[in-house]
């Protein structure tokens, strides 16, 4: 095996991924994996672009010129979306800052790298979300007379009502769906291992009980809320399975409404946030609801055009046009209990 030309670089890559991100910075497993993916893609770029063996890559290859070429390579050769390119750029910048802290990269080089601006993403000014009618149509597709349809129905309803990231829902255990005195809430461990409590609509309680009667007869609170069974072995439902589930019912809904967009789990999160925002929930509260660490992340929902807002409000303003019974604004806007829960006061 050929000797590595810059062992210090690769040792610091290992430390960044195995120690710095998960232990010192306490980043989630998914975040650490995203950084790992970015670094691997950057190394592939260097190998393909400069015909350079992996063992010959050195710290000086992390420079402004190469990173600018990397951005262009992502857009042209790999056909990445602007949002993906910007994410890779942020990851590389963060890693380069780590290299500078470890005296592997010169401060002057880091400074030039930090000057690289993200690409303006016009698509970020508009957010895709489902209308009330589209949401109800998709949620009505599972055949709840069958156990699998019962599971899929409850899964999609919970995905929508909670506004959770799909992995947050998949990580839930039976004990995390808390029912007390006629109301329910989810206890969620989100990104960065941050805890939050989210109220659940009353309409989900019967669905939860029916689901548990079929899938959690033993009532073991440590069991994953959603699971799959293969050859008698039970395991946590995977994100791939979740993708297949929502895609299946999205395609079924298309027969009734060809305007239904491509359905994926994260679309339910965007949809719920937009429905709450359009109904009058303050952006700060929407941010708390979604578990955003910074409210700026939620500003994406405030960029909806006036026309979009007007149409959405018209669709959500009456009980018969709401996914759940009752008006969302009435249910949440002035509910002190919900506000206290979301801000950690209860």
C-alpha positions as CSV (number, residue, x, y, z in Angstrom):
1,X,0.0,0.0,0.0
2,X,1.3,3.4,-0.9
3,X,2.2,5.7,2.0
4,X,-0.2,8.5,2.9
5,X,1.4,11.8,1.9
6,X,-0.2,13.9,4.6
7,X,-1.1,11.6,7.6
8,X,-1.9,14.7,9.8
9,X,-4.8,15.6,7.5
10,X,-6.4,12.2,7.6
11,X,-5.9,11.9,11.3
12,X,-7.7,15.2,11.7
13,X,-10.5,14.1,9.4
14,X,-10.9,11.1,11.8
15,X,-10.9,13.3,14.9
16,X,-13.3,15.8,13.3
17,X,-15.9,13.0,12.5
18,X,-15.3,10.7,15.5
19,X,-14.5,13.1,18.3
20,X,-15.1,16.8,17.5
21,X,-18.6,16.6,16.0
22,X,-20.3,13.9,18.1
23,X,-18.5,14.4,21.4
24,X,-17.2,18.0,21.7
25,X,-19.9,19.7,19.7
26,X,-22.6,17.1,20.6
27,X,-24.0,17.0,17.1
28,X,-26.5,14.3,16.3
29,X,-25.6,11.1,14.5
30,X,-27.4,12.4,11.3
31,X,-25.5,15.7,11.4
32,X,-22.1,13.9,11.8
33,X,-23.1,11.6,8.9
34,X,-23.9,14.6,6.7
35,X,-20.4,16.0,7.4
36,X,-18.9,12.6,6.6
37,X,-20.7,12.5,3.3
38,X,-19.6,16.0,2.4
39,X,-15.9,15.2,3.1
40,X,-16.1,12.0,1.1
41,X,-17.7,13.8,-1.9
42,X,-14.9,16.5,-1.7
43,X,-12.2,13.8,-1.7
44,X,-13.9,12.2,-4.7
45,X,-13.9,15.6,-6.4
46,X,-10.2,16.0,-5.9
47,X,-9.5,12.5,-7.1
48,X,-11.6,12.9,-10.3
49,X,-10.7,16.5,-11.1
50,X,-6.9,16.3,-10.5
51,X,-6.4,12.6,-11.2
52,X,-5.0,12.4,-7.7
53,X,-4.9,9.2,-5.6
54,X,-6.5,9.5,-2.2
55,X,-3.2,8.9,-0.4
56,X,-1.7,12.0,-2.2
57,X,-4.3,14.5,-1.0
58,X,-2.9,17.0,1.4
59,X,-4.2,19.9,3.6
60,X,-3.3,22.4,0.9
61,X,-5.9,20.9,-1.3
62,X,-8.5,22.5,1.0
63,X,-8.1,26.0,-0.6
64,X,-10.3,28.7,-2.1
65,X,-9.6,27.8,-5.7
66,X,-10.4,24.1,-5.2
67,X,-13.6,24.8,-3.2
68,X,-14.8,27.2,-5.9
69,X,-14.2,24.4,-8.5
70,X,-16.0,21.9,-6.1
71,X,-19.1,24.1,-6.0
72,X,-19.2,24.3,-9.8
73,X,-18.5,20.5,-10.0
74,X,-21.5,19.8,-7.7
75,X,-23.8,21.9,-9.9
76,X,-22.6,20.6,-13.3
77,X,-21.2,17.1,-12.9
78,X,-23.5,15.9,-10.1
79,X,-26.5,18.1,-10.9
80,X,-27.0,19.1,-7.2
81,X,-29.7,21.5,-6.2
82,X,-28.6,24.9,-4.9
83,X,-29.6,24.1,-1.4
84,X,-27.4,20.9,-1.5
85,X,-24.5,22.8,-2.8
86,X,-24.8,25.5,-0.1
87,X,-25.0,22.8,2.6
88,X,-21.8,21.2,1.3
89,X,-20.1,24.6,1.3
90,X,-21.1,25.2,4.9
91,X,-19.7,21.8,5.9
92,X,-16.4,22.3,4.1
93,X,-16.0,25.8,5.7
94,X,-16.7,24.3,9.2
95,X,-14.1,21.6,8.6
96,X,-11.5,24.1,7.3
97,X,-12.1,26.2,10.5
98,X,-11.3,23.0,12.5
99,X,-8.1,22.5,10.5
100,X,-7.1,26.0,11.2
101,X,-7.7,25.5,15.0
102,X,-5.5,22.4,14.8
103,X,-2.7,24.4,13.0
104,X,-3.1,22.3,9.9
105,X,-4.5,25.2,7.8
106,X,-3.1,28.7,7.6
107,X,-5.4,31.5,8.9
108,X,-4.9,33.4,5.7
109,X,-6.2,30.4,3.7
110,X,-9.2,30.0,6.0
111,X,-10.0,33.7,5.6
112,X,-10.1,33.3,1.8
113,X,-12.3,30.2,2.1
114,X,-14.7,32.0,4.4
115,X,-15.2,34.7,1.8
116,X,-16.8,32.3,-0.6
117,X,-20.5,33.3,-0.7
118,X,-23.3,30.8,-0.9
119,X,-25.3,30.7,-4.1
120,X,-28.5,32.7,-4.1
121,X,-31.3,30.1,-4.1
122,X,-34.5,31.6,-5.7
123,X,-36.4,28.5,-4.8
124,X,-36.0,29.2,-1.1
125,X,-38.3,32.2,-1.5
126,X,-41.1,29.8,-2.2
127,X,-42.0,26.8,-0.1
128,X,-43.9,23.8,-1.3
129,X,-46.7,22.7,0.9
130,X,-50.1,20.9,0.5
131,X,-53.4,22.6,0.6
132,X,-56.0,21.5,3.2
133,X,-57.9,19.5,0.5
134,X,-54.7,17.8,-0.7
135,X,-53.6,16.9,2.8
136,X,-57.0,15.4,3.6
137,X,-57.1,13.5,0.4
138,X,-53.7,11.9,1.0
139,X,-54.5,11.1,4.7
140,X,-57.7,9.4,3.6
141,X,-56.0,6.9,1.3
142,X,-55.0,4.1,3.7
143,X,-57.5,1.3,4.1
144,X,-57.9,1.4,7.9
145,X,-59.8,-1.9,7.8
146,X,-56.5,-3.6,7.3
147,X,-53.7,-3.5,10.0
148,X,-51.1,-2.1,7.6
149,X,-53.5,0.6,6.5
150,X,-54.2,1.4,10.2
151,X,-50.5,1.8,10.8
152,X,-49.9,3.9,7.7
153,X,-52.8,6.1,8.5
154,X,-51.7,6.8,12.1
155,X,-48.1,7.3,10.9
156,X,-49.0,10.0,8.3
157,X,-51.4,11.7,10.6
158,X,-48.8,11.9,13.4
159,X,-46.2,13.1,10.9
160,X,-48.5,15.9,9.8
161,X,-50.0,16.9,13.2
162,X,-46.7,16.9,15.1
163,X,-44.7,18.7,12.4
164,X,-41.8,16.4,13.4
165,X,-38.9,15.5,11.2
166,X,-39.4,11.9,9.9
167,X,-36.4,10.6,12.0
168,X,-37.9,12.2,15.1
169,X,-41.1,10.2,14.6
170,X,-39.2,7.0,13.8
171,X,-37.1,7.4,17.0
172,X,-40.2,7.7,19.1
173,X,-40.9,5.0,21.6
174,X,-44.3,4.0,23.0
175,X,-43.6,5.9,26.2
176,X,-43.1,9.1,24.2
177,X,-46.7,9.3,23.2
178,X,-48.1,10.6,26.5
179,X,-51.8,10.6,27.2
180,X,-53.1,12.2,30.4
181,X,-56.5,13.6,31.3
182,X,-57.9,13.4,27.8
183,X,-55.1,15.1,26.0
184,X,-51.9,13.9,24.4
185,X,-48.4,15.2,23.7
186,X,-45.2,13.9,22.2
187,X,-41.9,13.9,24.0
188,X,-39.3,14.4,21.3
189,X,-35.6,14.3,21.2
190,X,-34.7,16.4,18.2
191,X,-31.6,17.6,16.4
192,X,-28.6,18.1,18.7
193,X,-30.3,15.8,21.3
194,X,-32.6,18.7,22.2
195,X,-35.8,17.8,24.0
196,X,-39.2,19.3,23.3
197,X,-42.8,18.6,24.1
198,X,-45.5,19.0,21.3
199,X,-49.2,18.8,21.9
200,X,-51.2,16.4,19.7
201,X,-54.7,16.9,18.3
202,X,-57.5,15.2,20.1
203,X,-58.5,13.5,16.8
204,X,-55.3,11.4,17.0
205,X,-56.2,9.7,20.3
206,X,-58.7,7.2,18.8
207,X,-56.2,6.4,16.0
208,X,-53.4,5.9,18.5
209,X,-55.5,3.5,20.6
210,X,-56.6,1.5,17.6
211,X,-53.0,1.4,16.4
212,X,-51.8,0.1,19.7
213,X,-54.5,-2.5,19.9
214,X,-53.0,-4.1,16.8
215,X,-49.3,-3.2,17.1
216,X,-48.5,-2.8,20.8
217,X,-50.6,-5.5,22.6
218,X,-47.7,-6.1,25.0
219,X,-47.6,-2.5,26.0
220,X,-43.8,-2.4,26.4
221,X,-43.1,1.3,26.8
222,X,-39.5,1.0,25.5
223,X,-40.6,-0.4,22.2
224,X,-40.3,1.8,19.1
225,X,-43.7,3.3,18.3
226,X,-43.3,2.3,14.6
227,X,-41.6,-0.9,13.7
228,X,-41.4,-3.5,11.0
229,X,-41.2,-7.3,11.5
230,X,-39.1,-9.6,9.3
231,X,-38.8,-13.3,9.9
232,X,-40.2,-12.8,13.3
233,X,-37.7,-10.2,14.2
234,X,-39.0,-6.7,15.1
235,X,-36.9,-3.6,14.3
236,X,-37.4,0.1,14.2
237,X,-39.0,1.4,11.0
238,X,-36.4,2.7,8.7
239,X,-36.5,6.1,6.9
240,X,-36.6,4.1,3.6
241,X,-39.8,2.4,4.6
242,X,-41.2,5.7,5.7
243,X,-40.4,7.1,2.2
244,X,-42.1,4.2,0.6
245,X,-45.2,4.5,2.7
246,X,-45.9,8.2,2.0
247,X,-45.0,7.9,-1.7
248,X,-47.5,5.0,-2.1
249,X,-50.4,7.1,-0.8
250,X,-49.3,10.2,-2.6
251,X,-49.4,8.2,-5.9
252,X,-52.9,6.8,-5.0
253,X,-54.1,10.4,-4.3
254,X,-52.9,11.5,-7.7
255,X,-55.7,9.4,-9.4
256,X,-58.2,11.7,-7.7
257,X,-56.2,14.9,-8.0
258,X,-53.4,14.9,-10.7
259,X,-52.1,18.2,-9.2
260,X,-50.8,16.4,-6.1
261,X,-47.0,17.0,-6.0
262,X,-44.4,14.4,-5.2
263,X,-45.0,13.3,-1.7
264,X,-42.2,12.8,0.8
265,X,-42.2,12.7,4.6
266,X,-40.6,16.2,5.0
267,X,-43.5,17.7,3.0
268,X,-45.8,17.0,5.9
269,X,-43.6,19.1,8.2
270,X,-43.6,22.0,5.8
271,X,-47.4,21.6,5.3
272,X,-48.1,21.6,9.0
273,X,-45.9,24.7,9.6
274,X,-47.6,26.6,6.8
275,X,-51.1,25.7,7.9
276,X,-50.3,26.9,11.5
277,X,-48.6,30.1,10.2
278,X,-51.4,30.9,7.8
279,X,-54.0,30.4,10.6
280,X,-52.3,33.0,12.7
281,X,-49.8,31.2,14.9
282,X,-46.9,33.6,15.6
283,X,-43.7,32.7,13.7
284,X,-41.9,32.4,17.0
285,X,-44.3,29.7,18.1
286,X,-44.1,27.9,14.8
287,X,-40.3,27.9,15.3
288,X,-40.7,26.3,18.7
289,X,-43.2,23.9,17.4
290,X,-40.8,22.6,14.7
291,X,-37.9,22.5,17.2
292,X,-35.8,25.0,15.3
293,X,-32.7,26.1,17.3
294,X,-32.8,29.5,15.6
295,X,-36.0,31.4,14.6
296,X,-34.2,32.5,11.4
297,X,-34.7,28.9,10.1
298,X,-38.4,29.4,10.3
299,X,-38.4,32.6,8.2
300,X,-38.8,30.5,5.2
301,X,-42.5,30.2,6.1
302,X,-42.9,34.0,6.3
303,X,-41.7,34.4,2.7
304,X,-45.0,33.1,1.3
305,X,-46.5,35.6,-1.1
306,X,-49.6,37.6,-0.1
307,X,-51.6,35.6,-2.6
308,X,-50.5,32.3,-1.1
309,X,-51.4,33.6,2.3
310,X,-54.8,34.8,1.3
311,X,-55.7,31.5,-0.4
312,X,-54.4,29.4,2.4
313,X,-56.3,31.4,5.0
314,X,-59.5,31.1,3.0
315,X,-59.0,27.3,2.9
316,X,-58.2,26.9,6.6
317,X,-60.6,29.4,8.1
318,X,-63.6,27.2,8.4
319,X,-64.1,24.0,10.4
320,X,-65.2,22.0,7.3
321,X,-62.0,23.0,5.5
322,X,-59.6,22.0,8.3
323,X,-57.7,18.7,8.4
324,X,-58.9,18.4,12.0
325,X,-62.2,19.6,13.5
326,X,-62.4,23.2,14.6
327,X,-60.4,26.2,13.4
328,X,-56.6,26.0,13.9
329,X,-56.4,29.6,15.0
330,X,-59.0,29.1,17.6
331,X,-57.3,26.0,18.9
332,X,-53.8,27.4,19.2
333,X,-53.4,31.1,18.9
334,X,-54.5,32.0,22.5
335,X,-53.9,28.7,24.2
336,X,-51.6,29.5,27.2
337,X,-51.1,25.8,28.0
338,X,-49.8,25.1,24.5
339,X,-47.5,28.2,24.6
340,X,-46.1,27.2,28.0
341,X,-45.5,23.6,26.8
342,X,-43.7,24.8,23.6
343,X,-41.5,27.2,25.4
344,X,-40.6,24.7,28.2
345,X,-42.5,26.4,30.9
346,X,-44.5,23.3,31.8
